[in-house]
Amino acid sequence: MNNSGIKYFEKAEAYRKSAEYGKAIALYQKALAYFKKHSDIDRVLDCIISLADTYRAKGDFVEAKTYYKDALEVSGALDDITAQADALVGLGLSLRALGDWQAALDLIGKASRLYKSLHDKKGEAFSTWARGGTYRIKGDIKKAFNDLQYALKKFKALKDQSGIAYSYCGLGGSSRIAERFIDSGKYYTLANQLFNKLKDRFGLAYSYCGLGNVHRMKGDYKNALRYFKEAEVLYRKIGDRVSYAYTLWSVGTTYKMLGESAKALRSFKESAKLFSQTKDPRGQIYCILGIGELDWLSGRKALAKKAFSNALKLSGKYRFSVEHGYAKRLLKAYELSGKDIPINFP
């Protein structure tokens, strides 16, 4: 009875694995309609969670949130605790991307307790990794390191290559924020090697962007732009607007450091547009700061101060401590010293 639905679902899974998210979503929708028609509730749940995960992977967090909430209802009705935990982590990751890291921590914590009650080691590792990344966005880098190191250890014990690679990426990003650039380079290189073996296009793009930022922080702008180009090409193919937007911000910052203001502004504006579409407040703050800095360097001091103050307010509202620190630093650096030197933020 369910052959057509299963075929749709399996094809969708293959597309998702190769990061062809648009094609995957179309087929998951077909499978979902089929399973609903035939009242196959277990498979309906599989489709809903897969759709939520795919929307999240391509940066459609509002859409992902809707599907995760549906998945929580259905998994509750079926008393499927594993699916409930999976949906809680996914919902947490979506809310985190929309700026609500506190709700994300609560949901991921709930999921972690459920995985523990099921003795689900992979689930425990996944929720620890998700919590580590959430602490990073909050700006608590010490807790981020602890969780990501612990997740790495768990994934290594499970011989989960994908989990290991994503843990390396998380550690690479946290190391960069902590200004440990050599460590950051080591982690992203290890991740890149693993993603190459796994043929994970999304992971590859993630690690290329990370490596680009490592070179940018070392002042090696030529290689930074080379790596960002690799990431850009992949993210465009995949259709992940959020990751693409963060890459564009990095490109803009590189051009800013090179004194190429027109190119920097173009990248920041395109990046800001994408962050606005995907409702990512953290990304928006970075673009406000970047454009504000270009204004300062071009002599538009009043506009720049207004931008820095806006970023300070917005980062305060969302309690992003790293970005709040950056906004403070810019206000202080330029107001007090009056210097016209661009700042290379991690």
N, C-alpha and C positions, 0 to 999 in steps of 0.2 A: 504493500500500500504506500509506503513512504519512500519508494525508490527515487522519484523525481526530486523530492525535498532533500534527500541525502546527497544526491548528485550535485544539486545547487550548493549545498553547504560545503561539501568537500572541495568543489572548485573555488568557492569563496575563500576557504582556508588557505589554499595554494596561492591565491592572489595576495592574501594578507601577508603570507610568509615572504613573498617577494616584494613587499611594500608597494603593491599596486592597489592602493586603498579605495579608489573610486570604483574599480571593477569589483572588488571584494564586497563593498557595501551594496551594490546593485544585486549581487547574487544572494547575499545574506537576506535581503528584503524579500526576494522571491522565495527562498527557503522558509522564511518566517511566515509568509502568507500561506504557503502550502501546509506547514505544520499546524497553523491555527485552524485552517479549514478541516484538517483531519483530527483535531483535538489532541494532538501529541504534545502534551504540556512540557514534558522533560526536554524535548527538542526545541520547543518554543523558547525555553529558558536559555539553552545553549546559544540560540541565534541572538537573543537579546543581549547577552553578555558579550558575544563576539562583535556585535554591532557597536556596543558601547566602547569596547577596547579599540576598535578600528577608528571610530570618530575621535577618540582621545589621541591616538597615534598621529592623526593628521591635523591635530590642533583645533578640532571642533569641540571645545570643552562644554559648551552649553548643551549641544546635542547629546554628547556623551553622558552628561549629568542626568538628562531625561531618561535615557535607556538604563543607566545604572539604578535609578530609582525604581523603574519598572522591574528590573531584575531582582531587587530586594523584595518587592511585593510577591513576585512569583516564587522565588526561592523560599520565602517565609511560608507561603501556602503549601509548598511541597515538602517543607521541613528539610531542605537541602542545605546543610550547614556550610559545606565547602563552597557552593555557589554564593551563599550569603557573604562569606568572608571575602571571596574574590570581588564581589560587587562593592563591598565596603571599601576595599583598598582602591579600586578603580574610581569610585565616587570621591574618595579622599584626594587622589591624584588630580582629578578634574577640578575640585574646589581649590586645591593648592595653586593650580595654574591660573585660576581666576582671582587669586590674591588672598583667599581665606585659609591661611596655613593653620590657624587654630582648629577650625572644623576638620581640616585634613588630619591633623595629629590625633584628634578624638576618634575619627572613623578608622584610621589605620591601627590605632591602639585596640579598638574593639575587634577588628579583623585578626590581629595578632593573637588575642586571647582565644578566639575561635579556632585558629590553626593549632595552637598549643593543645587545646582540648581534644583535637582530632589526631594529635601526634603527626601533623603534616609538616615535615621538615622543610620541604620546598616552599610551602606557604609561609612558614616562619621566616625563612631567609628573604623571601620576596617582600614581606611586610616590614622587615628590618631595613632593607634597602630603600623602600618607599619612605619610611620615617626619616632615614638619614638625609635623603634628598629634600625632605620637607624642612628639616632643621637648617639645611643650607640656605633655603629660600627665606626662612625666618631671620637668618643671619647668625645663628648659633653654631659656629663652625666647629667648636670642640665636640658638641654632641653629634654633629654630622659625621665627623671623622670616626667617632666611636662606633656609631651604627653601621657605617659603610665598611669599616674594617671587620666588624662582626659578621655582616652579611657576606663579605668576601670569604671569610673563613668557612661559613656554612655552605656557600655555593661550591667551594673547593672540596669540602667533605662529600658533597653530593655529586661531584664531577660534572656540575652544570656549567658548561662552557659559556653559554649566553649570559647567565647570571654573574659569572666571574668577570666577563668583559664589561657588563653594565656597571658593576661595582667599581672596576678600574676607572671608568668614565666619571662616576660620582666622586671618587677620590681625586681624580685629576682636576675637576672643577673646584673642589673644596681646597685643594693645595694651592690653586691659583689665587683664590680669594685670600688665603692665608699668606700670600706672597712667597710661597715655597715653589718657585718656578721650575727648579730642576726636578723635584718630585713630580710636579704636574706633568712635565714632559715624559718622565718614565712611565707614569700610569697611562697616559693617552697613547703612548707607543705600544705598550702591552695590549691595550684595548684594540687598537688598530690592527695589530697582528692577528688577534683572535677573530675579530669581525671579518677579516679577509678570509680566514679559514672557513668560517661559518657562512660566508657569502651573505652576510646581513647588511643590506644597503643602508638601512636607517642607522644602524650602529656605526657603520663606516663613516657616514656623513657626520655623525656626532663626534667621532674621534678626530676627523679631519678638522672640524671647527675648533676642537680643543687644542690640537697641535698648532693651528694657526694662531690662537691666542697665546700659546707658550712663546712662539717666535715674536709675536707683537710685544710681549712684555720684556723680551730680551733686546728689543730695538731692531730686530731683523725683519724689517717691514716687507722686503721683497718675498721672502719665504712665507711670511704670514699671509700675504695676499694669494700666494700660490695654493696654500692649503685651504683658504676660504673659498677659492674658486672651485676646488674639488667638492667641498661641502655644498656649495650653492647649486652646482649641477645636479647632485643627487637629491637634495631637498626639493628642487623644482620638479624633478621627475616624480618623486614620491607624492608631492602635493602637501607637505607639512609646512603650513604657513608660519607657525610659531618659531620652529627651529630655524627656518629660513630668515625670519625677522631678526633673530638674535645674531645670526651670521652677518646679516646686512649691517647691524649695529657695530659689530667688530670691524667690518670693512670700513665703515664710516670713521670709526675711531683711528684706524690705521692711516687713512687719508688725512685726518685731522693732525696726526702727529707728523705727517710728511709735509704739512703746510698746504695741502691741496684742498682748499676750503670748498670749492664748487662741487668736487666729487664727493667730499665728506657729507655736505648738505643733502645731495641727491640720495645717498645711501640712508642717512638718518630719516629723511622724509618718507622714503619708501618703507622703511622699517616701522616708523610710527604709524603709518596707515594700516599695516598688517596687525600691529599690536592693538590698534583700535578695533579692527574687525573681529579679532579673536578675544577681545576684552581682557587683555593681559596687563594689569596695572604696573607690574614691575618693569616690563619692557618699555611701557610708556614713560616711566620715570627716567630710564636710561636715555631715551631719545630726547626728552625735555632737557636733560643735562647736556647732552651732546650738542644740540642746536643752540642752547644757551651759551655754551663755551665758544662756539663759532661766532655768535653775536658779539661776545666780549672781545674776541681776537680781531673782529672787524670794526671795533670801536663803538658798537651799539651797546654801551654799558648799561643803560637803564633797562633795555629789553632783556639783557642777560641776567641782571639782578632779579627781575620779575620771574624769569624762568627758574632760576635757582631756588627762589622762595616758593614757587609752585611745587617744585620737586620735593622740597623740604616738607611742605604740608602734606602732599600725597603719600610720601614714604612714612610720615608720622601716622597718618590715618590707617595705613595698612600694617604698621609696625614692622616695616622692613628695616632692620637695624643697619645692614651694610650700606644700602642705598641712602639711608638717612645720613649716615656718616659721610658719604660722598658729597651729598648736597651741602652739608655743613662745611666740608673742606673747601668746596668751590667758593662758597660765599666768603669764607675767611681768607682763602688764598688771594682772591682777586680784590676784595674790598680793602684788606689791610696792606697788601704789598703793591697792589696796582700792577702786578706783573702781567705780561702778555705772553705767557708760556703755556702751551697746552699740557693738560695732565693726562697721563696714560693710566686709566683705571683698569684694574684686573677684570 
